[in-house]
């Protein structure tokens, strides 16, 4: 349950997740709000950024809350037709919780609440450059979140920021949180850049207990310039907490981003977010797919994603330049696709015509030394052995026409490499026909890792199943020659594989 604070109190250290964070409490319990989900510093460019925040009822997740009863998806569907009353607040969410238990009392719940937030930011060490927004309300219809869009920033500059939260403009702030980030360098600036990529981060397979996932602490020690999550951030379609309602989808995001290691990383490392099937809606989904997820719809899945991450626009495909030697493309693989089992051919597209045209136009306009394409799904693979029910990415038979066109186009681009999410095993693969190279980041924990169900690993240059971790990429110069170094790491940061690619001029 939610315990209201009647006076100033001292909370245990576990409630706090940053040395730089400060939480102050007003004397009236009705005026106390918190920032349990931290901040997200997203979409950083050389002159802009988006800062995300959310006001919460508690200082941290309800760790001793009521556990979900359902452990199999079939246990939910056996109750028959869904209604809003069954699935909505107070109705037990398809009876996954005991009758009468509200979602806010579930284990690790982080319910939001109304209030106002204010952002101040400045060039680190320069008080004269400080800027502060007005007090702005969080939006109840958007899960009590607020996005701040910053423009006119200086390239390659370190910024410090503070988010404050209050119940209203007339009350004292009851929570504040400090963070920092560095903007991307100018387009022609030569400097080393390091970034990290991960995928497949299930709450139930976290490996650091209430701290969450080891990989985020390992990444933070590396001090990367930015971080990319390549999709499957949460899993709507897995029990417990199967998302039969939009509030359950939000619940999954809220508990994930209340975990200490992830919150700490995002307070000082800029991030970019991508979604795949499990954080769009259902497994292997597409927009017109007919499926049964209670009253939770595909469009609501899109809405929740836009609420929970800082994004440039609602297209979800975009590109960012990081100095002379690096440009990164991030693509959207769910919202624009044809149905998976439509006949293959020139009219079937996974990316959609607008995104395909945008991709080619921006690639051909780029003069970056290295061009890195990041996608939630693979294009080289291989995938698991074809069973007739797997037809979800450009490696599968139903996407051969567009996959061949994309592989051919990528192979014609100098120094272009492909990074994918979705795969639960680490690998480096080379397409036997075009020669393009694909790096799979692998799942976030060892427990979440699985091997490739395909005996043909001939295209693998590196393959490591049964281990979780992440991928890091460093762009630097060696005796004047631009070099891209791709490293596969274990969950504690150990290097399992290193692949060095020199610029081909």
N, C-alpha and C positions, 0 to 999 in steps of 0.2 A: 504494500500500500504506500501511499504518498504521505510522508510525515512533514507537516508544516513546521517551519522554524518560528518559534515564539520570541526568540531573542538572539543576540550574537552568540555564535557557537564556534567551537573548534572542531573541524571535521578531520577524519583520518587521512593520512597522506595518500591513500589509494584514490581519494576523490580528485586529486590533482595530477595533471599529466605533463606539466611543463614547469621548469624552474622560473621561467619568465612570466607565467600566468599568475594573475592575482584575482581572487574572488572576494568581494566585500559583501556583507549582509546588512540590509537595513533592518531596523528594529521591528517593523511591521511585517508579519508573515505574508500578508496580501501583496506586499510590494517586492517580494523576493523572486527573482528569476535567475536562470543559469545559462551557461553556454557549454553543456555537456558534450555536444558534437563538435566542438572545436571550430576551426576555420578551414576553408579550402581556398588556396591562392591559385587561380586557374587562368588558362589561356594567355599566359604571359608572352608578350612580344617585346620589341625594342622600345615601344612607347605606350603600352597599355597592359591592363590586367583586370581580372574580375575577382572580387573577394566575396566569398560565400559565408553566411552565418545562419544559425538557427537558435531560437530561444527555447529553452527547455524548463520543465517543472522541477527537475532534479539536477543535482550537481554531477551525477553519474548514473550508470545503468542500475536497474533494480536486480541485483545479482541473486537475491533470495526470493524472487518472484515465483509465481505459479508456473509449473512446467506444462508444456503442450502434451496432450494425451495421445494424439494420433501419431503413429510411426509409419503408417503406410498410406499411400494415396487412396487405395481402395477403401480404406476405413472412412474416408470423407464422402466418397461418391455413393456409398451404400445407403445414405440417408435420403436419397431421391432428389426431387426437384428442389432447386435453391430458391430462396426468396430473400429480399433485402432484410427482412426481419431476422432470418436465420443467420445471415452472413454479416450484417452490420453491427455497429457498436452495441454492446449489451446482449447480443444474440448468440454469443459463444463462438462466432466465426466458423460456422459449419461444424460446431461442436468439437472443435479441436482443443478448446479449453473447457474446464468444468462449467456446468450451467451456472450463470450468475457472475462469472469471473470476467471482468472487462480486460481488454487487451493491454490497458495501461498497468495492470497488475501482473502481467506475464513476466516470466524470467527474462532479464536483461532489457526490459522495456525502458524507453527514453521518451516519454510523452512530451509533446511541445505545448507551449502556452503563448498567450498574447503578450505583447509588449513592444518596446521600441529599441532600436539599436543605432549606434553612432560609430562611424569609422574616422579615425585620424591617421594620417600617414605623412612621412617625411623622408628625405634623403638622410640616411643614417649619419648621425653626427652633425646635422645641419638643422637646428631648431628654426632658423629663419625660413626654411622651405616647408614648414609644417602646414598641412591643410586638414580641415575637419568638415565632415558632412553635417547636415541637420540630423536631429533625431527622426528616424523613419520607422514606421510600423512594420512588423513582420506580417505576413499574409496567412491567415488561417486556412484559406483555400489552397495555399501552396505549402502546407505542412509547417507553417510558422517560420518560413525561411525568408531571407533577404539577400539579394545580390547587389553588390556595389561595382559599377563599371568605372575604372580609372583610365583617364586619357591624358596625353601630354606629358608622359613620363620620359625620363632621360635614358638613352641606351646604355647598357652595361653599368647600371647604377644600382647600388644596394639601397633598399628601402626598408624602413621599420614602420610597423603599423600597430594600432591598438583598436580592438573592437570592445565597445562597452554596451551593456544591456541594462534596461530598466523596465519596470512595469508600466510606466507612463512618463511623459515629458516632465511632469510636475514632481516626480519622485527621484530620489537619489539613485545612481547606478548601483546595482547589486552584484554585478559580475563584470569582469574585464579580462581580456586575453591579448597577449602580445604575440606578434609574429614578424617575419621578415622574408624578403625575397630579393633576387637580383634580376633585372630586366635583361633581355637578350642583347648581345652586342650589335653594333651597326652592321649593315649588310656586307661591307667590305673589310670588316675587322678580322684579322687573323688571330685566333686565340684557341686554346684547348677547350673542348666541350665534352662533358660526360653526362649521359642520361641513362635511366634505368627503365625497364619494361617488365610488367608482370601480367598475369591473367589467372582466371579460375581461383577465386578466393572465397571458399565456402566457410561460413561461420562455424559450422559443426566440426570442420577438420582443422581448425586453428591449432597451432602447436606451441603456443606460449601462454596457455591458460587465459586468465582474464586480461592479460596484456595483448592478446590477439595472435598475430603472426610474426615469427622471427624475421621474415624477410624485410619488413619495414624498418626494423631496428638496424639490420645489416645495411640497407640502403642509406639510412641516415648517417651512419658512420662514414660512408663513402663521400658524402657531401656532393651529390650530383647536382648539375645545373637545373635539371627538371626530371619529372617522373611521368610515365605513361601507363595507364591501366588499359589493357587491350581487350576488355570485355569479360563478362561473367563475373561482375563485381559482387553481385548477390545472386541467389538462385530462387526465383519466385516459385518454381514448379517442383521444389523438393520439400518433403516433410522432414522435421516438424516445421510448423508455421507455413503451411502451404498457402499461397496467396490467392484466396478466393474473393478478396475484397481489396480495394485500394488502400485502406488503412493497414492491412497486413503487409502489403508491398512496402509501404513507408516504414513500418515496424522493422522490416529486415534491413533497410538502409540505416535507420537510426541506431540499432544495436551494433552494426558493423563499425560505424564511424564514432562510436563511443569507446572503442577499444584503444588502449593506451598507445601502442606502438604506431598505429596508423595515424592517430591524432597528432602525435609528436612529429612524425615525418611531414605531414601536410602543413604544419605551422611554419616550416622554414624551407620547404622545397616546393617550387611551383609544379602544378600537375595538369595533365590533360587526360580526359576521360572518354572512353569509347564503350559502346554497348554491343552485346551479342544476343543470342536467343534467350538465355536465362534471365537477363536483366532487361530484356524487351518485353517478354511475356512468357511464352512456353517453349519447350524444347523444339529446336529446328523451325521456329515460327516464321511467318510472313504476314503482312498486314491484313489480307483477306482470309486468313486461315480460320476455319470453323473448329472450335474446340470448347471444352468445358472447364472453365476456371471460375466457377461460381458466377458472381456479378462483376468480376475483374476483367476488363477488356484490354485489347491491344493498345487502343488510343490512350487509355489510362496509364498503361506501362510507359508510353512516351512521355506523358505528363509528369510522372514521378521522376523519371530520369532527368528531365529538365529542371525539376525542383531541386534535386539533390546534388547536382554538380554545377560548377560555374562554366557556362558555355558561351561562345561567341554569337551563335544564332541557332535557329531550330533545324538547320539542315544536317548538322552533325558531321559534315565533311569539311575539312579545312586544312590549311598549310601554314607553317611557321618557319621563319628564317632565323638561324642562329649563327650569325657571322658569315665570313667569307666561304667557309668550307662545309657548311651543313644547312640543308633544308629538309624538313620533315613533312610528310603528307599523312593524314589520318582519315580513313574512309568509313562510310556508313554502309553496313551490309544487311540491314533488316528492313528499313522503312521504304526502300525503293525497289525491292526485288519482286520478280514474278513468283507465282506459286512454285514450290520446289519440284512438283511432279508434272508440270506442264511439259509438253514435248520440247526437246532441245532444238535450237535453231536461232536464226538472226534476230527474232523478235523476243527471245527470252533473255532477261537481264537480271543479274544479281545486284548491280550497282545502280541501274536506271540511266536513262539517256542524259539527264542533266549533269549527274555526277561524273559520268564518263567524259563528257565534253569539257567539264571544268578541270578534271584531272589532266587531260592531255594539254589543254591550254596553259595551265600553270606550270606543268613540267617543262614545256617547250620555251616558256618565258624565263625559266630559272637559269642563273649562271653559277649556282652553288657547286662546289667541287663534288661533294657527296650528296646524293639524293636518297633518302630513306623513306620507303613506303611502309606504313604500319597498318595492318588490317586485323580485325578480330578473327578472320578465317584464313586458312591456308590456300596457296595457289600451286605449290609444288608437291607437298606431302611426302610420302603417300598417306592415304587415309586407311581406315580399317578395310578389310575385305568386303567387297560389295555383297550386301544381303538383300537388296531390293527395297529396303526401308530407310536407307541412308543416302540422301541426295541433297546435301545442304551447302556444299561449297564448290569452288572451282576445280577441285581435285576429283570430284565425283562425276560419274558418267552423264548425269542430266545437265551439267553445266560445261560440257566440252567446248561448244562453239565459242562462247564468250571467254572461257578460260584460255583457249588457244590464242585468241586475239590479244588478250592482256599479256600473256607470257611473251608473245612475239614483240609487242610494243615495249615492254619493260627491258627485254634483251637488247633493244636498239638504243637504250639510254646509257650514256657513259656513267660509270660509278653509281648505278642504282641498285639498291639491295632491298629485300623484302623481309619484314618481321611480322610474325603472326601470333595471335593468341589462340584460344580454344583448345589447343592440343594439351593433353595431360602428361606429355613426356617432352624432354628436351631433345632438340636435334638441330643439325645443319644439313640441309638437302640441296642438291643441284639437279635442276631439270635436265634430263638426258637429251632433250631435243633442242632447247634454246640456250641452256647453260646458266640460266638465272639462279641466284642463290637465295634460299629462304632460311631464316632463323626462327625457331619456335622457342618462346620464352619458357614454356613449361609451367606446370601448376605451382601454386603458392606454397604448398607443404608436401612433405613426403607422403603423408596419409592420403592426400588428394591425387597423387600421381598414379597413372596407370600405363601399362605398356601398349605398344602398337599391336593391334590384332591383325597382323599381316606379316607373313614370313619374308616378303620381298623388301629388304632394306637396302637394296643395291644403290639407291640414289642418296643414301645418307653418308655424309662426310663425318658426322658425329651423331651419336645416338645414345641417350642415357635414360632408360625407363626407371620407374620406381623411386625417383627422387624429385623433390620439389625445389624451388628456388626462383631465380629470376635471371634476366639478361641485362648486361650493361654494354653500352657502346661509348667508346671514346674516340673523338676526332682530334687529331693532333698533327704535327709535322715532324718528320724525321729527316734531318739534314736537308730541310727545305721541301721535302716531298710530303704532300698530304697523305695521311694514313688513317684508316678506320679500323679500330680493334674491337671485335665482338667477343664478349666473355660470358660464358654460362657459369652461374654461381649456385652453390647450395644455399639452404635456408640461412645458414650462419655466415654466408659471404664467401666461403671457400670457392676458389676457381676450379671448375671441372674441365673447362675447355677454353682455349683462346685461339681466335682466328683473326689474322692480320691481313688486311686488304689495302694495298697501296693504290693510290690514284693512278688511273690509266689515262694519261694525257697523250 
